[in-house]
Amino acid sequence: MTTVDVAVVGAGPYGLSAAAYSIEAGLDTQVFGRPMYAWARHMPVGMLLKSEPFASHLADPAGEYTLGSYCEAHDFPYATYQPTPVERFVDYGRWFGEKAVGDRITPVDVSLVDRQDGEFLLTLTSGEQVRARTVVMAVGFLPFARTPKALAPLPEPLLTHSSQVHDLSEYAGQRVAVVGAGQSAIETACLLREAGAEPHLIARGPELIWNADPVGKRSLVSRVLAPQSGLGSGLRSWVWSERPSVVPFLPAAMRRRIVRTTLGPAGSWWLKERFTGITTTLGARLREARRAGDGVELTLQERSGGGQVRVHADRVIAATGYAVDLRRLDLFAPALRASILQERFAPLLSRRFESSATGLFFVGLAAAPTFGPLMRFVHGTRFAAATLAPALVERVTGLRGDHVRPLATAPRPRTGEPSCR
């Protein structure tokens, strides 16, 4: 049976970045999963990334394989405030994997992670098994999709979470209720209308919030008071984006509040014009959902103290975000799961992403309750990979009883890097 130093479960931005750093450190590393699968198959066709291009790089130690480098190599435009199509981002991630990870990717999913004799035993969906000295869980967002309890009575395909929506042409000619107020909800509504459907956006807030139009030139005072970062402008956003190592020192309740309130539901500035004319019901709480004939009837309670509103639709899309909950991650053997200390069903992690199960690490969204909102975005891949790699080296060398070469120092891409075109 093959034994590797590091098994990375997941081949999205965080998994590929963690592998790039681990390989550079001299560790025998293998990634399991289909590269960029969730982005390729669980994002709607035609979607544009909300994050700016400079905040959408995957991370390799030398800083060579950025989104800008990819665009330059393929003669694509790359400029600040020019949204990146999801199809291009998927292709970039796969290009990054080829360049920075190479043949260390096994495009097969992991079905079970167990622990035996001080090592981890991974069972693949192909039936093969692999042993690993350490494991990095980079499972992304799909396991943690959150749907309101009021929608639970609806069966598939009447109800779909936005993470399961890909080809919107199948909704053409249908009335579709979209529940949510964030980028996913607003953009899904726009894409539905452009695909020939009749979207109806439903949100609890009294109004939709829009991110401000970008400003090309800012005064020195403005840049000091509201510095630009990978999570947008503002001093707090800059701290959570550029100094995430301070977040684990904060009380747990404060960390949860930061994750919940930082960059709350809002639409990108470039969506506002496209959204004009779409039917909305705002300031209403979802009370009940039931099947009505071949479609759905939603009962809404007006928050202003008014009466109830009923909305009829053919189908419902819940663009209601994600919540880290290890109960939804069915990869762990019972004994291993029991050894992972949790807080509100999120893994308790060290300042180097290690769980209480020694040698088992979590990166990406699963690490957001410890490291803050940066872990919800691609911009966090460099911090996660650079912080994780030394911990992997220590664990592996302690188990192997030898040493590996020191990790190369990596330049951090600057927010003001020039455009390719």
N, C-alpha and C positions, 0 to 999 in steps of 0.2 A: 504494500500500500504506500502511495506517495505521501511524504511528509514535507510540509513547507514551513517556513518561519512565520509568514503572515498570510492569512486567508482573508481577503476583502470580500464581504458579501454585499453585492450591489455594484453596478457599473455605470452609475450616473456621475454627475460632476464631483461629488464628494468621494465616491469610491475610486474613481480614476485619479483624482488629485492625491489622495492618500497613498495609492499604489506608486505614483510617480516619485514621491518623497521616500517611500520605503525602499524602492529599488535603488535609488541614488545612495541610500545609506548602506547598501550592500546586503540587504536582506532578501532571502529567497521568497518572493512574493507572488501570489496568484490571485487574480480577480475572478469572481464567479458571478455571472449575470450577462444579459444581453446589453451591449453598450447603448446608453441613452434611450433605453426602451420606453421608460415612463414618459419621457419628453416626446418621443416619436409617436406613441400610440395612445397616450392619455391626455394630450393637449389638443384643442380644436384646430383643425386645418385653417390656416390663415391668421392664427394668433400672432401678435407681436409682443416681444418681451417688454415688461414694464421697466426693468432695470436698465440703466444707461449702459452703453457698450463698454465703457471703462470699468464697470462693476460686474461684468459678465464673463471675466476670464476664469478658466480653470487654472490650477496651480501646478507648475513644475518647478523644481529647485532653481534652475537657471533663469526662469522667467522668459523662456524662449517661445513657448507655444500659447501665446495669448490669442484672444479673438482678433485683435488687430493684426497679428502675424498671419493668421489664417486668411483674413480678408485680403491682405496684401498679396499672399501667395495665389489666391484664386480670383484676384481682380474684382473684389466686391467693395462697395462703398463702406466706409467705416468712419463715423463722425459722432461727436457728442450730440445728443438730442435727436439722433436718427434711430428710431426703434429697429431692433433686430428681429426678422421673421423667425418663428420657432423652427421652421424647416432648416434654415441656415444654421441656427444654433445647434440643432441635432447633428448636422453634418460636421460642424466644428468640433463637437464633443467626440465624435468618432475619429476624426482626424487627430485630435489630441491623444486619444487612446493609442492610435497606431504609432505616433511619434514618441510619446513619453512612456508608454507601458509595453507596447510591442506585443510579442507572443505570450505575454503573461496573462492574457485574458482567456478564460474558458467560458464561452457563451451559453452556459447552462445554469439554471437557477438552483439554489440550495433549498432543500425541503426540510432539513433537520440539522440542528446544531446541538451536539451532546458533548459531554466531557468524560474522558476515560484515561486513567493512569497519568493524570497531570497534564494531558494534552487535550485538544479539542478534536472531535470527530464530526466531520461534515458529510451528510448524505445528500447527493445531488438528485435532481428529478430524473436523471438518466439511470439511477440505481448505483452509480459509482460512489465510492467513499474516499475521502481525503483526510489525512491527519494534519493538524496545524498547531504550532506552538502558541500563536496568538491569533485572535480573530478581530477584525474591524467590521462592525455592523454599519453599513452605509445604505440603508434600505429606502431612503428618500421619504416621499410624502404619501405614496399610495396606501400603505397600511393604516394611515391615520385619518382618512377622510371622515368628516363629521357631518351627520344629518340630523336635523331637529326631530325630537321625539314625536312631534305632532304629525310628521310625515310618515312615521313608521308603518301605519296600516296600509299604505299604498304598495302594491306589488310592482315588480319589474314587468314590463318595460315602462309602466306609467310613471315611475319615479326613477331618476338617474342622478347620481352625484356628478358635479361638473368634471371631476377627475376621470369619469368614464365616458365623457363626450369627446368624440373625435371627428367624425364626418357629419357635419351639420346638415348636409343635403337630405338626410333621411327625415328631417323635420319639416321639409317643404310642404306648405299648404296646411300645417297644423297650428293650433293655438297652444303656445308653450308658456307656462308660468315659470319665471326664473326667480328663485328666492335668494336674496342676498343684496349687498350694497357695495361690494368691493370691486376690484379690477376684474376678477373672474366673472362676476355676475354681469357687470356692465358690458364687458367685451363679448360675452356669450350672447347677450341680447342683441348687440349690434350684428354679430355674425349670423345669428338666427334670421334676422330680418333680411340681411343680404343674401341668405340662402333660400328666401321665399317663404319663411315661416312668419307667424304673428306673435312676437314675444310680448309678455306682460311682466314687467319687473315689480317685485313685491319686496319692500324693505321696512324694517322697524323704525329707522330714523325718520325725522320729519323732512329731511332733504338729503340729496346726494352730495357727497363731498368730492371736490375735484382738486387734483394737484395743480399748483400754480404753473402758469406758462414759464418756461425757462428764460432766464435773463442772460444774454451773451456776455455783457460786461457789468461787473459789480464793483462798487467802491471798496476801498480798503476797509472801511468801517463795517460795511455789510459782510465782507468776507471774514472779518474777525468775529463779529457777533453771531453770524450764521454760516460757519464754514461748510464747504461742500464735502460730502463723503459718499461712500458707496451705498448708503441708506438715505441719501438726500441731503438737504441743507438743514442747518440747525445745530446748536452746540450739543444737545443731548444725542441727536442722531449720530453726530461725529464720534462721541465717546463710545456709544454702543457698537459703531462700525469699526473704529480704528483702535480702540483700547478694550476689546472684549475680555481681556484677561482680568479686568477688575470686577466683572460681573459675578463670578463665583463667590466673591467675598461678601456680597450683599445678602441680607436675610432672604429666605426662600419666598416669603410673601411679596417682598419688593421685586424679586426677579420675575415672579409670575405676573405682577402688574406691568412691569416693563415689557414683557413679551406680549401681553394682551393689548396694551395701549399704544405701543410704538408702531407707527405706520399702520394705523387702523384702516378700516374700509374706505377706499377712495378710488376714483378713476383717474387715469392718466389724462393730462391736458390734451393729448392728441385724439382722445376718444370723444370729447365733449360734442364736437360738431356732428360726428357720426351717430351719436345717441339721440339727437334732436328728433322729436316726433314719436318716440317709442312710448307706449302706454305704461304708466307707472301707478302704483298704489303705495304711498309713503305714509309713515307714521301709523302702521298697522301691525299688530302682533298676530302671528299664525296660531289659531286655536285648534282647528280640526281639519283633517283631510280625509276624504272618503271617495270611494269609487262611485261614479254616477254614470250609469250606462257604459259606454265605451270609453268614457273620459274620467275627469276628476272634478270634484267640487271642493274648494278651499274656503273655510270660514275664517275670516279675519276680524279681530277686535281693534277698533280705532283707539289709539292710545290717548287721544285727547278727551276721552270720556264719552265719545259718541257711540253709535250703535255698531252692529255687526255688518260686515260686507262679505258678500259671497262672490267668488271668482270661479268661473268655469273654464276648464282648459282640457286639451287632449292629452297633454303630458306635462310633467313637472321636472325641472332641473334644479337641484339644490346646490347653489354655489355658496356654500356655507362654511368653507374653510376646513381646517385640520386641527386635531388635538392629539398630542402625544399620549399614547395609551398602550402599554406593552401587552395588555390583554388581547389586543387586536393583532399582535404579531405572533403567529403560531409556529414559529421556527424552532423554539427552544424545547429541549427535553425537560420533563417536569422537575428533575433535581437541579438542573442548571438554572431554570427559571426561578426556582425557590431561592437560589443563592444570590440573585440580583436584587439588591436593596432598591426600593422605589419610594417616591414621594408623589402622591396623587397619580400613581400608575406610570410615572416617568422615571427612567433610571437615574439613580444618584451617581454622579460622576466626579472623579477627581479633577484637579486643575489641568490634567493632561488627558482627559477624555476616557479614563479607565473606570469601569464599573466595579462594584464590590466583588464580582467574580473575576479574580485575578487573571489578566491576560485578555479579557473581553472588553472591547472599546466600542463606543458609539459616537458617530459623527453625523452632521446634517441636522435635520429637523428634530430628531430624537435628543439632540444635545441642547436644544434651545432653552429648556427650563433651567439649565445650568449656566450656559454662556450667553443667553440673551437673543434678541431678534436677529442678529447677524447670521445665526445658523439657519434661518429660514430662507436665506438668499445665497446665490452662487458666489457672491462677493466674499463669503466666509470660508471658501475652500482653502485659501492660502493660510489663514490663521490656523485652521483645524489641522491641515496636513503638516505644517511646520511644527506645531505643538505636539502632535501625536508621534511623529517619527522618532524623536529621542526616547520617548517612553517605550516604543516598540523595540528599539535597539537594546535598552536596558533589560527588558523582559526576555528577549530572545537570547542575548549573550549570557544571561544568568542561567538559562536552561541549557544552552549549547556548551557553555564553559569556554567560549572563545570570544574573539573580538571581531568587529567589522570596521570598515573605514568610517571616519567622521563624516557627518552630513555636510554637504556643500552649503555655503551661505547663499541665500537667494535674494536678488533684488526685488523689491515690491513695486509692481506697476504703479505709475503715478496717475492721479485722476486727470491731469491735464495733458496726457500724452497726445501727440499729434495724430491727425487723421491719416488713414492710408491714402485716401483720395480726396 
